[in-house]
Amino acid sequence: MSAADVRIRHRAAVLGSPVEHSLSPVLHNAGYAAAGLADWSYTAYRVEADELADFVAGLGPEWAGLSLTMPLKQAALSVADEVTDTARLLGAANTLVLAGGRRRADNTDAPGLVDALARAGTAAAERVTILGAGGTARAGLYAAATLGAAAVTVYARRPAAVADLRPVADALGLTLKHAGFADPEPAGRADVVVSTLPAGAADAFAPTVRWRRDATVFDVLYSPWPTALAAVATAAGARVLGGLDLLLAQAVRQFEQFTGVPAPAEAMRTALSSAAG
């Protein structure tokens, strides 16, 4: 039987706006092929936040799950019948599992960040620094708590943005400290630094910070790569991870929730590396 003869019985997709650049279809479809799930298909749809409820309501029983990117991570909570503790704590979901007529919202970004760090050999940290105070910073806080940190320093231009993170930090038992961009040098003293800043925004840290050779620097961007931050940290001897590491780790968890079978992570990693160039 040829691939064209296989009837698709299970569907999943990534939703967002924009979404055309997403590498999630590459990851999941490579996983289906490696796992022998010939009747599974994963695609991408451009969906705005105010369109999500209608989109989900129109899906048939063949749909197993949705990956959600911006600007849908908060809207996903409102269309779910069930919200996991992690998604509720972080106030965002990047995963919607569709099973038995119910919708379960979850967040695999946060545990995915921990998985990627563990795979790189970082399973504990006392001092954690986060660059940026946006939505991904919440995943950074989750990772800090999981790694055993008691306090986290967040570098952000606006104190109000850091204040928005305080309920999450409190729930995780973390002491939250705010630092401004005027003095980035102390960031290099941390065991783990997670940059959640957009492209170019972390450049001020690149030439100023003296990175420890035993530090781990995780820049969640993957294009362009390497970022100035990642290049300098690598040259200093630090352990460096990038956005592709996070993309893969969170997708592995989604794959297993959607399909119910172990994810072929190495096949997915190979396909991602090839697609990213």
C-alpha positions as CSV (number, residue, x, y, z in Angstrom):
1,M,0.0,0.0,0.0
2,S,1.4,3.4,-1.0
3,A,1.4,6.4,1.2
4,A,-1.3,7.9,-1.0
5,D,-3.6,4.9,-0.2
6,V,-3.4,5.4,3.6
7,R,-6.5,7.0,5.0
8,I,-5.9,9.7,7.6
9,R,-7.8,8.8,10.7
10,H,-6.1,11.1,13.3
11,R,-5.3,14.7,12.9
12,A,-3.4,17.3,14.8
13,A,-2.1,20.8,14.0
14,V,-0.4,23.9,15.2
15,L,-2.4,27.1,15.4
16,G,-1.2,30.7,15.7
17,S,-0.7,33.9,14.0
18,P,1.7,34.0,12.3
19,V,2.2,30.3,11.9
20,E,3.7,29.8,8.5
21,H,7.2,29.7,9.9
22,S,6.4,26.9,12.4
23,L,8.6,23.8,12.4
24,S,6.1,21.9,14.4
25,P,4.7,20.0,11.4
26,V,8.2,18.8,10.6
27,L,8.6,17.5,14.1
28,H,5.3,15.8,14.5
29,N,5.1,14.3,11.0
30,A,8.6,12.9,11.4
31,G,7.6,11.4,14.7
32,Y,4.5,9.8,13.1
33,A,6.7,8.3,10.3
34,A,9.2,6.9,12.8
35,A,6.6,5.5,15.1
36,G,4.7,3.8,12.2
37,L,1.6,6.0,12.7
38,A,0.8,6.1,8.9
39,D,-2.8,7.3,9.5
40,W,-1.8,10.4,11.4
41,S,-1.4,13.9,9.9
42,Y,-0.1,17.2,11.4
43,T,-0.7,20.5,9.7
44,A,-0.7,24.3,10.4
45,Y,-3.5,26.8,10.5
46,R,-3.4,30.6,11.0
47,V,-5.9,31.4,13.7
48,E,-6.4,34.6,15.7
49,A,-7.4,34.6,19.4
50,D,-11.0,35.6,18.7
51,E,-11.3,32.8,16.2
52,L,-10.1,30.0,18.4
53,A,-13.4,29.0,20.0
54,D,-15.1,28.6,16.7
55,F,-12.2,26.8,15.1
56,V,-12.1,24.2,18.0
57,A,-15.9,23.8,18.0
58,G,-15.8,22.9,14.3
59,L,-13.3,20.1,14.6
60,G,-14.5,16.5,14.0
61,P,-13.8,13.3,16.1
62,E,-10.6,12.6,14.1
63,W,-8.8,15.5,15.8
64,A,-6.5,14.4,18.6
65,G,-4.7,17.6,19.6
66,L,-3.6,21.1,18.9
67,S,-0.3,22.9,19.5
68,L,-0.9,26.5,20.3
69,T,1.5,29.4,19.7
70,M,1.0,33.2,20.0
71,P,-1.5,34.7,20.4
72,L,-3.5,31.7,21.6
73,K,-1.8,30.5,24.7
74,Q,-4.2,32.4,27.1
75,A,-7.3,32.0,24.9
76,A,-6.8,28.2,25.1
77,L,-7.7,28.2,28.7
78,S,-11.2,29.6,28.0
79,V,-12.0,26.8,25.4
80,A,-10.9,23.9,27.6
81,D,-13.1,21.6,29.7
82,E,-10.1,20.7,31.9
83,V,-6.9,22.7,32.7
84,T,-3.8,21.0,34.1
85,D,-2.2,22.4,37.2
86,T,0.8,23.6,35.2
87,A,-1.3,25.5,32.7
88,R,-3.4,27.0,35.4
89,L,-0.3,28.1,37.4
90,L,1.4,29.7,34.5
91,G,-1.8,31.2,33.0
92,A,-1.1,29.8,29.6
93,A,-1.4,26.7,27.6
94,N,0.4,25.6,24.4
95,T,-1.3,22.3,24.2
96,L,-5.0,21.3,23.7
97,V,-5.6,17.5,23.9
98,L,-8.9,16.4,22.3
99,A,-10.1,13.1,23.5
100,G,-13.5,11.6,24.3
101,G,-15.3,14.8,23.4
102,R,-13.4,16.8,26.0
103,R,-10.6,19.4,25.7
104,R,-7.7,19.4,28.1
105,A,-5.4,22.4,28.2
106,D,-1.8,21.8,29.2
107,N,1.6,23.7,29.1
108,T,4.5,21.6,27.8
109,D,6.8,24.6,27.4
110,A,7.7,24.7,31.1
111,P,8.5,21.0,31.7
112,G,10.0,21.0,28.2
113,L,12.5,23.6,29.3
114,V,13.4,21.4,32.3
115,D,13.7,18.4,30.0
116,A,16.1,20.2,27.6
117,L,18.2,21.4,30.5
118,A,18.4,17.9,32.0
119,R,19.4,16.4,28.6
120,A,22.2,18.9,28.5
121,G,23.4,17.9,32.0
122,T,21.8,20.6,34.1
123,A,19.5,19.1,36.6
124,A,20.0,21.5,39.6
125,A,20.7,25.2,40.1
126,E,20.9,27.5,43.1
127,R,21.0,30.8,41.3
128,V,18.8,31.4,38.2
129,T,18.5,34.5,36.2
130,I,15.8,35.2,33.6
131,L,16.2,37.8,30.9
132,G,12.8,39.3,30.0
133,A,9.5,39.2,31.8
134,G,7.1,38.1,29.1
135,G,5.1,34.9,28.8
136,T,8.1,32.6,28.4
137,A,9.6,33.9,31.6
138,R,6.9,32.0,33.4
139,A,8.3,28.8,32.0
140,G,11.7,30.0,33.3
141,L,10.3,30.4,36.8
142,Y,8.8,26.9,36.6
143,A,12.2,25.6,35.6
144,A,14.0,27.5,38.4
145,A,11.7,26.0,41.0
146,T,12.2,22.5,39.5
147,L,15.9,22.9,39.5
148,G,15.8,23.7,43.2
149,A,16.5,27.5,43.1
150,A,15.2,29.6,46.0
151,A,15.4,32.9,44.3
152,V,15.3,34.2,40.7
153,T,16.5,37.5,39.3
154,V,14.5,38.8,36.4
155,Y,16.1,41.4,34.1
156,A,13.4,43.6,32.6
157,R,13.0,47.3,31.6
158,R,9.6,47.6,33.3
159,P,9.2,46.8,37.0
160,A,5.5,46.4,36.3
161,A,6.2,43.4,34.0
162,V,8.2,41.7,36.8
163,A,5.4,42.4,39.2
164,D,3.0,40.5,36.9
165,L,5.3,37.4,37.5
166,R,5.1,37.7,41.2
167,P,2.0,35.5,41.7
168,V,3.6,32.7,39.8
169,A,6.8,33.0,41.7
170,D,4.9,33.0,45.0
171,A,3.0,29.9,44.0
172,L,6.3,28.2,43.2
173,G,7.9,29.3,46.5
174,L,10.5,31.5,44.7
175,T,11.8,34.9,45.9
176,L,11.6,37.2,42.9
177,K,14.2,40.0,42.4
178,H,14.1,42.7,39.7
179,A,17.2,44.0,37.9
180,G,17.5,46.6,35.2
181,F,19.4,46.5,31.9
182,A,21.7,49.3,33.0
183,D,23.9,46.8,35.0
184,P,23.8,43.4,33.2
185,E,27.2,42.2,34.5
186,P,25.8,40.3,37.6
187,A,23.8,38.0,35.3
188,G,27.0,36.0,34.6
189,R,27.2,34.9,38.2
190,A,24.1,32.6,37.9
191,D,24.2,28.9,37.5
192,V,21.5,29.0,34.8
193,V,20.5,32.0,32.7
194,V,17.4,31.8,30.6
195,S,16.9,34.5,27.9
196,T,13.3,35.0,26.8
197,L,14.0,38.3,25.1
198,P,13.2,38.9,21.4
199,A,15.9,39.0,18.7
200,G,18.5,41.7,19.4
201,A,17.1,42.6,22.8
202,A,19.7,40.6,24.7
203,D,22.7,42.0,22.8
204,A,23.6,44.4,25.7
205,F,24.4,41.3,27.8
206,A,26.7,39.7,25.2
207,P,29.8,42.0,25.4
208,T,29.3,42.9,29.1
209,V,28.7,39.7,31.0
210,R,31.6,37.4,32.0
211,W,30.1,34.0,31.7
212,R,31.1,31.3,34.1
213,R,32.5,28.2,32.4
214,D,30.2,26.0,34.4
215,A,27.1,28.1,33.7
216,T,24.3,27.1,31.5
217,V,22.9,29.7,29.1
218,F,19.5,28.9,27.5
219,D,18.4,31.4,24.8
220,V,15.0,30.4,23.6
221,L,15.4,31.9,20.2
222,Y,16.3,29.7,17.2
223,S,16.4,32.2,14.4
224,P,18.7,33.8,13.8
225,W,21.2,31.5,15.4
226,P,23.5,31.8,17.1
227,T,22.4,34.9,18.8
228,A,25.1,37.3,20.0
229,L,24.3,36.2,23.5
230,A,24.8,32.5,22.6
231,A,28.0,33.1,20.6
232,V,29.7,35.0,23.4
233,A,28.6,32.4,26.1
234,T,29.8,29.6,23.9
235,A,33.2,31.3,23.4
236,A,33.5,31.7,27.2
237,G,33.0,27.9,27.6
238,A,29.5,28.0,29.0
239,R,27.0,25.2,28.2
240,V,24.6,26.8,25.6
241,L,21.1,25.7,24.6
242,G,18.8,27.3,22.0
243,G,15.2,27.5,20.9
244,L,15.4,24.3,18.9
245,D,16.2,22.4,22.1
246,L,13.0,23.8,23.7
247,L,10.9,23.3,20.5
248,L,11.8,19.6,20.4
249,A,11.4,19.0,24.1
250,Q,7.9,20.5,24.3
251,A,6.9,18.7,21.1
252,V,7.9,15.4,22.5
253,R,5.5,15.8,25.4
254,Q,2.8,17.0,23.0
255,F,3.3,14.0,20.7
256,E,2.9,11.5,23.6
257,Q,-0.2,13.2,24.9
258,F,-1.8,13.3,21.4
259,T,-0.9,9.8,20.3
260,G,-0.5,7.8,23.5
261,V,2.8,6.3,22.3
262,P,6.4,7.1,23.2
263,A,7.8,9.8,21.0
264,P,10.7,8.8,18.7
265,A,12.7,11.8,19.9
266,E,15.9,11.2,18.0
267,A,14.1,10.9,14.7
268,M,12.3,14.1,15.5
269,R,15.6,15.8,16.4
270,T,17.1,14.7,13.1
271,A,14.2,16.1,11.1
272,L,14.3,19.4,13.0
273,S,18.0,19.8,12.5
274,S,17.6,19.2,8.8
275,A,14.7,21.6,8.4
276,A,16.4,24.3,10.4
277,G,19.6,24.1,8.3
